[in-house]
Amino acid sequence: MTLRQRLDQRQVQKLILAPALQQAIKLLPLTNLELIEVIDDELSQNPMIEIEDEAQERKPKDSETVAAEEAGVKNKEGLLESLSLESTEPKLSGEPASDNVLAGFQDYLDDGFRPHFSENREAVSLENTISRTASLWDHLNWQASLTFFDPEDRELAEKVIGDINEDGYLSSAVEEMARLNRTTPEKIEALRAKIKTFDPVGCGSRDLGEALLAQMDQLQVQDEIVRTIVAKHLPLLERSDFAQLARILGIAMPEVRARIDLLKTLDPTPGRKYTEERTSYVVPDISVTKEGEEWKVDLNDEGLPRLRISGYYRQLLAKAAEGQPEAYHFLKDRLKKALWFMRSLDQRNQTIHKVARFIVDRQKEFFEKGIDYIRPLTLMEIAQDIGVHESTVGRVVANKYMMTPRGVFSLKYFFHKSLQGNYGEDVSSLKVKDRIRKLVEAEERDRPLSDIEIGELLAREGLNIARRTVAKYRNQLKIEPSHIRKRKSVMEEKT
């Protein structure tokens, strides 16, 4: 059998994401702040796009212009065909071949001369620029440079500091660090003892007990009972077994409470003081208000510039069609990209509005009466109603927030599982969680409700839930088990 090359033709079907579709998909999960960055980047690359100046008076529209715009709005569904059927060859005489490309985009066009660079943006003052704050490792290394003057000690100290995690604890064993740095464990321990006295105190410790002891040394806490609790009985403290702790230490419950209050003043994660995490402020993408008996849904477009096609560059495109093929192809390509970009923005806003509108219509009783009336909802339900794929809805609800009369909610908040009531009705899991939280808050302090008892109370209200489901929801609510709640209650009563 011989191998040889040959040419064959095959006809296959494939799903291919066109560049325009990829762009529309990428815009869906973006927040308003991220979208502004994308728009600014597109403005800097495409001269065909400019920002509409609302302060400048618009020219009055004649009847022909109004009719053309209305026809363009009706033909927006056929934009893809008009773009794909447009010839890429320039016309060297007569009218330019860009009319079909602009079909349906009359709202974005500007017949007047208005270059993109007419926008007057005030430069950011350097005095208002915030520099990067020092990280935990920068802060520790700065203190090490003022403490260790021997070059070898300073180098070893930097390596020890580099092995400290964000919580302030040493990640590797002392013996392993000594072996890798070709030194003795005693040398590493001596350096680590000094590093633990740096600010924040306790960084470089191997475990929680060592970090707490280092902080007590810094505060000159000489209470031997507190030190014994930290050194030997942290597991009992973690389980809130205060009665056993009092018996082992031979002291009364009020004294145990006093020691625990002292331990609460210490920092279990000293490194978090210099964490590089920043507070992220939520800017709602959707606003929901009630006007009369109707709920109104508006997209928050504050800060988003209004875009349109530059009339100046359209004129250049018309002139280039008469004898400048290279310039014509360049401007024609930029025009198509500009039109697809603005169409993608419109499609994004329409999809977000449809999703938000469906959520508001589905959760009217929640907005009016509260959490007890929230209804279960899935991505598939919205996708089937508005005629898009489930993944599209998933991209829409990502990182989006809705401002309502009841507060600001993430769109993901409204998507949760449904449970069956006694009469076959769908019950939201959020409602069940809220009911569990209220039952725990109303329980007797000396007799907290167990998961089985909570399940029985819910069953009386028509919610048949297994014990393990109650435990799962309780853990998600960060509510401790009944035996730990009872131990804490007993300790508080005896104090």
C-alpha positions in Angstrom: 0.0 0.0 0.0 1.5 3.3 -1.0 0.8 6.7 0.5 -0.1 9.5 -1.8 -1.6 13.0 -1.6 -4.9 13.9 -3.2 -7.5 16.7 -3.1 -11.0 15.9 -1.9 -14.1 18.1 -1.4 -16.3 17.5 1.6 -19.6 19.2 2.6 -20.0 19.5 6.3 -22.1 21.5 8.7 -20.4 23.4 11.5 -21.4 25.9 14.1 -19.2 29.0 13.6 -19.3 32.1 15.8 -19.0 35.1 13.5 -16.9 38.0 14.8 -19.9 40.1 15.2 -21.7 37.4 17.3 -18.5 36.9 19.4 -18.5 40.7 20.1 -22.2 40.7 21.2 -21.5 37.7 23.5 -18.5 39.4 25.1 -20.6 42.5 25.8 -23.4 40.7 27.7 -21.6 39.9 31.0 -20.0 43.3 31.3 -21.1 45.8 33.9 -21.5 49.5 33.2 -18.0 50.4 34.4 -16.5 47.6 32.3 -18.6 48.7 29.3 -17.3 52.2 29.5 -13.7 50.9 29.2 -14.7 48.9 26.1 -16.4 51.9 24.6 -13.4 54.1 25.2 -11.1 51.5 23.7 -13.4 51.3 20.6 -13.5 55.1 20.3 -9.7 55.3 20.3 -9.4 52.7 17.5 -12.3 53.5 15.2 -12.6 57.0 13.8 -16.1 56.2 12.4 -17.5 56.3 16.0 -18.0 59.5 17.9 -19.8 60.6 21.1 -23.0 62.4 20.6 -23.0 65.8 22.2 -26.4 66.3 23.7 -25.8 69.9 24.5 -25.4 70.8 20.9 -28.6 71.6 19.1 -29.7 69.1 16.5 -30.8 70.2 13.0 -34.5 69.9 12.4 -35.5 66.8 10.4 -37.5 67.1 7.2 -40.2 64.6 6.2 -37.8 62.6 4.1 -35.3 62.1 6.9 -38.0 61.1 9.3 -39.4 58.5 6.8 -35.9 57.1 6.2 -35.4 56.7 10.0 -38.7 55.0 10.5 -37.9 52.6 7.6 -34.5 52.0 9.1 -35.9 51.1 12.5 -38.3 48.6 10.9 -35.4 47.0 9.0 -33.2 46.5 12.0 -33.8 42.7 12.0 -32.3 42.5 8.6 -29.0 44.3 9.4 -26.9 41.2 9.1 -28.2 40.6 5.5 -27.6 44.1 4.5 -24.0 44.0 5.7 -23.2 40.7 4.2 -24.7 41.4 0.8 -22.8 44.7 0.5 -20.2 44.6 -2.2 -16.6 45.3 -1.0 -15.5 46.8 -4.3 -15.5 50.6 -4.5 -17.4 52.5 -7.2 -15.0 54.8 -9.0 -17.8 57.0 -10.2 -21.3 58.0 -9.1 -22.7 57.5 -5.6 -20.8 55.6 -3.0 -21.7 52.0 -2.3 -22.3 52.5 1.4 -26.1 53.1 1.4 -26.9 49.4 2.1 -24.4 49.2 4.9 -26.2 52.1 6.7 -29.6 50.6 6.3 -31.3 50.5 9.8 -28.6 52.7 11.4 -30.1 56.1 10.7 -30.3 56.8 14.5 -26.6 56.6 14.7 -25.8 58.9 11.7 -24.7 62.5 11.9 -24.7 64.6 8.7 -22.8 67.5 10.2 -19.0 67.9 10.7 -18.1 66.8 14.2 -14.7 65.1 14.5 -14.2 62.7 17.4 -11.5 64.8 19.0 -14.0 67.6 19.7 -14.7 66.0 23.0 -13.1 68.0 25.8 -12.0 65.8 28.6 -10.3 67.3 31.6 -6.9 65.7 32.3 -6.6 63.8 35.6 -4.4 65.6 38.1 -1.4 63.7 39.2 -2.0 64.9 42.8 -5.3 63.0 42.8 -3.7 59.7 41.7 -3.5 57.2 44.4 -0.3 55.1 44.5 -0.3 51.4 45.3 -0.5 50.7 49.0 2.2 48.6 50.6 1.5 44.9 50.8 2.1 42.7 53.8 5.4 41.5 52.4 6.5 45.0 51.5 5.7 46.1 55.1 7.6 43.2 56.7 10.6 43.6 54.4 10.8 47.3 55.2 11.0 46.4 58.9 13.5 43.7 58.2 15.8 46.2 56.5 15.8 48.2 59.7 16.3 45.2 62.0 18.8 42.9 60.3 22.0 44.6 59.3 24.0 41.5 58.4 23.6 40.8 54.7 23.2 37.0 55.2 20.5 37.5 58.0 18.7 40.0 55.8 18.6 37.6 52.9 17.3 34.8 55.0 14.7 37.0 56.6 13.4 38.0 53.1 13.0 34.4 52.3 11.2 33.7 55.5 8.9 36.7 54.8 8.3 35.5 51.3 7.0 32.2 52.6 4.3 33.9 54.7 0.8 33.6 53.3 -1.9 36.3 53.2 -3.2 35.3 56.7 0.3 35.9 58.2 1.2 32.2 58.7 4.4 30.4 57.6 3.6 28.1 54.7 6.5 25.7 55.0 8.1 23.8 57.8 11.1 25.3 59.5 13.2 22.2 58.8 12.3 22.4 55.1 13.3 26.1 54.9 16.6 25.4 56.6 17.4 22.6 54.2 16.6 24.7 51.1 18.6 27.7 52.4 21.5 25.6 53.6 21.3 26.8 57.2 20.2 25.4 60.6 16.7 25.3 61.9 17.9 27.2 64.9 18.9 30.1 62.6 15.5 30.2 61.0 13.8 30.1 64.4 15.9 33.0 65.6 14.9 35.1 62.6 11.3 34.0 62.8 11.1 35.0 66.5 12.1 38.6 65.6 9.7 38.7 62.6 6.8 37.7 64.9 7.4 41.0 66.8 7.0 43.1 63.6 3.8 44.9 62.8 1.4 43.2 62.5 2.4 41.1 65.5 2.2 37.4 65.0 3.2 37.2 61.3 5.4 34.2 60.7 3.7 32.0 63.2 3.1 28.3 62.3 -0.4 28.0 63.8 -3.1 30.0 65.5 -1.9 29.3 69.0 1.5 30.6 68.3 0.1 33.7 66.7 -2.1 34.4 69.7 0.7 33.8 72.1 2.9 36.3 70.2 0.3 38.9 70.4 -0.2 38.3 74.2 3.6 38.7 74.6 3.4 42.0 72.8 0.5 43.2 75.0 2.3 41.8 78.1 -0.7 39.5 79.1 0.6 37.4 81.9 -2.6 35.5 82.7 -1.6 31.9 82.9 -5.1 30.6 82.4 -5.4 32.4 79.1 -2.1 31.1 78.0 -3.1 27.5 79.0 -6.3 27.8 77.0 -4.4 28.9 73.9 -1.6 26.4 74.3 -3.6 23.3 75.1 -7.4 23.7 74.8 -8.1 25.5 71.5 -10.1 22.5 70.2 -12.5 22.8 73.2 -12.8 26.5 72.4 -13.5 25.8 68.8 -16.4 23.5 69.8 -17.7 26.0 72.3 -17.4 23.3 75.0 -17.1 25.8 77.8 -18.4 23.5 80.5 -15.6 21.0 79.8 -13.1 23.9 79.6 -14.2 25.1 83.1 -13.9 21.7 84.6 -10.4 21.1 83.2 -9.1 24.5 84.3 -10.9 24.3 87.7 -12.6 27.7 87.4 -16.1 29.0 87.3 -18.0 29.8 84.1 -17.9 33.6 84.5 -14.1 33.4 84.7 -14.0 31.3 81.5 -16.2 34.0 79.8 -13.8 36.7 81.0 -10.8 34.9 79.4 -12.7 34.3 76.2 -13.6 38.0 76.0 -9.8 38.7 76.2 -9.0 36.3 73.4 -11.6 38.0 71.2 -9.5 41.1 71.3 -6.7 39.3 69.5 -6.4 38.9 65.7 -6.5 35.3 64.5 -5.3 36.4 61.0 -2.8 39.2 61.5 -1.7 39.3 57.9 -5.2 40.4 56.7 -4.5 43.8 58.1 -2.4 44.5 55.0 -4.4 42.6 52.5 -4.5 43.9 49.0 -8.2 43.2 48.6 -10.2 46.3 47.8 -13.8 47.1 48.5 -15.8 46.9 45.4 -18.8 49.3 45.2 -21.9 48.1 43.4 -23.3 50.3 40.6 -26.9 49.0 39.8 -27.3 48.2 36.1 -31.1 48.2 36.4 -33.6 50.4 38.3 -37.0 49.2 39.3 -39.7 51.7 40.5 -43.4 51.5 41.0 -45.6 54.1 39.3 -49.2 53.7 40.3 -50.0 50.0 39.9 -47.3 49.3 37.4 -43.7 48.4 37.9 -41.2 50.2 35.7 -37.9 48.8 34.6 -35.1 51.1 33.4 -31.5 50.5 32.5 -29.0 52.6 34.2 -27.1 54.3 31.4 -25.5 57.0 33.6 -22.0 57.5 32.5 -22.4 55.6 29.2 -21.8 57.8 26.2 -24.2 58.0 23.3 -22.5 56.9 20.1 -23.2 57.6 16.4 -21.5 57.4 13.1 -19.4 60.5 12.3 -20.8 62.5 9.4 -17.3 63.8 8.6 -15.8 60.4 7.9 -18.9 59.4 6.0 -18.1 62.2 3.6 -14.5 61.0 3.4 -15.8 57.5 2.5 -18.0 59.0 -0.3 -15.0 60.9 -1.7 -12.7 57.9 -1.4 -15.1 55.8 -3.5 -14.5 58.1 -6.5 -10.9 57.0 -7.0 -9.1 56.0 -3.8 -9.6 52.2 -3.4 -7.2 51.8 -0.5 -8.8 54.6 1.6 -12.2 53.4 0.6 -11.6 49.8 1.8 -10.1 51.1 5.1 -13.0 53.4 5.9 -15.6 50.8 4.7 -14.1 48.2 7.1 -14.2 50.7 10.0 -17.8 51.6 9.1 -18.9 48.0 9.3 -17.1 47.5 12.6 -18.7 50.6 14.0 -22.2 49.6 12.9 -21.8 46.1 14.4 -20.4 47.5 17.6 -23.4 49.8 18.1 -25.8 47.1 17.1 -24.2 44.8 19.7 -24.7 47.5 22.4 -28.3 47.9 21.4 -28.8 44.1 21.5 -27.1 43.9 24.9 -29.4 46.5 26.4 -32.5 44.9 24.9 -31.6 41.5 26.2 -30.9 42.8 29.7 -34.2 44.7 29.7 -36.1 41.6 28.7 -34.5 39.5 31.4 -35.1 42.3 34.0 -38.7 42.7 32.8 -39.4 39.0 33.2 -37.9 38.9 36.7 -40.0 41.9 37.8 -43.2 40.4 36.4 -42.5 37.1 38.1 -41.5 38.6 41.5 -44.1 41.3 41.8 -45.4 39.9 45.1 -41.9 39.8 46.5 -41.3 43.5 45.7 -44.7 44.4 47.2 -44.9 42.1 50.2 -41.5 40.7 51.0 -39.4 37.5 51.1 -42.4 35.2 52.0 -43.8 35.8 48.6 -40.7 35.2 46.5 -41.2 32.6 43.7 -38.7 30.0 42.4 -37.0 30.8 39.1 -34.6 29.2 36.7 -32.5 30.4 33.8 -34.4 28.0 31.5 -37.7 29.7 32.2 -36.5 33.1 31.1 -34.6 31.7 28.1 -37.7 30.0 26.8 -39.9 33.1 27.4 -37.6 35.7 25.6 -36.4 33.3 22.9 -32.6 33.0 23.7 -30.3 30.3 24.9 -29.9 29.5 28.6 -26.2 30.4 28.4 -27.2 33.9 27.1 -29.3 34.5 30.2 -26.5 33.2 32.4 -24.2 35.9 30.8 -26.8 38.6 31.4 -27.3 37.9 35.1 -23.5 37.7 35.7 -22.2 40.7 37.7 -25.5 42.6 37.3 -27.4 44.3 40.1 -30.9 45.6 40.4 -32.0 48.6 42.5 -35.5 48.1 43.9 -37.6 49.7 46.6 -36.6 46.7 48.8 -32.8 47.3 48.3 -30.1 46.4 45.8 -30.1 42.7 44.7 -27.8 40.7 42.4 -29.8 39.3 39.5 -28.5 35.8 40.6 -30.4 36.3 43.9 -33.7 35.6 42.1 -32.6 32.3 40.7 -33.0 29.4 43.1 -34.5 26.0 43.5 -38.1 25.2 44.1 -39.5 22.9 46.8 -42.9 21.2 46.8 -45.4 22.2 49.4 -48.2 19.9 50.8 -50.6 21.0 48.1 -48.1 20.7 45.2 -47.3 24.4 45.0 -43.7 25.6 44.2 -41.9 27.1 47.2 -38.7 29.1 46.9 -35.6 27.8 48.8 -35.0 31.4 49.8 -38.3 31.5 51.6 -37.4 28.2 53.4 -34.0 29.7 54.5 -35.6 32.8 55.8 -38.1 30.7 57.7 -35.3 28.7 59.3 -33.5 31.9 60.3 -36.6 33.3 61.9 -37.3 30.0 63.8 -33.7 30.0 65.2 -34.0 33.7 66.2 -37.3 33.0 68.1 -36.2 29.8 69.8 -35.7 29.5 73.6 -32.1 30.2 74.5 -31.9 27.3 77.0 -33.6 24.9 74.6 -32.4 25.6 71.0 -34.1 23.8 68.1 -32.4 20.8 66.5 -32.5 20.2 62.8 -35.1 17.5 63.3 -37.3 19.9 65.3 -36.9 22.6 62.7 -38.0 20.1 60.0 -41.1 19.2 62.0 -42.0 22.8 62.4 -41.6 23.5 58.7 -43.8 20.4 58.0 -46.6 21.8 60.0 -46.4 24.9 57.8 -46.7 22.8 54.6 -42.9 22.5 53.9 -41.8 18.9 53.9 -38.0 19.0 54.1 -35.5 16.3 55.0 -33.2 16.8 58.0 -30.1 16.9 55.9 -31.6 19.7 53.8 -32.3 21.7 56.9 -28.7 21.2 58.0 -27.5 22.3 54.6 -29.6 25.5 54.6 -28.6 26.2 58.2 -24.9 25.9 57.3 -25.5 28.2 54.3 -27.0 30.7 56.7 -23.9 30.3 59.0 -26.0 29.2 61.9 -24.3 26.9 64.4 -25.7 23.5 65.4 -28.1 23.3 68.3 -25.5 21.9 70.8 -23.1 24.7 70.2 -25.9 27.3 70.5 -26.9 25.7 73.8 -23.4 25.8 75.2 -23.0 29.5 74.4 -26.4 30.2 76.0 -25.5 28.3 79.2 -22.2 30.2 79.5 -24.1 33.6 79.1 -26.6 32.6 81.8 -23.9 31.7 84.3 -22.1 35.0 83.8 
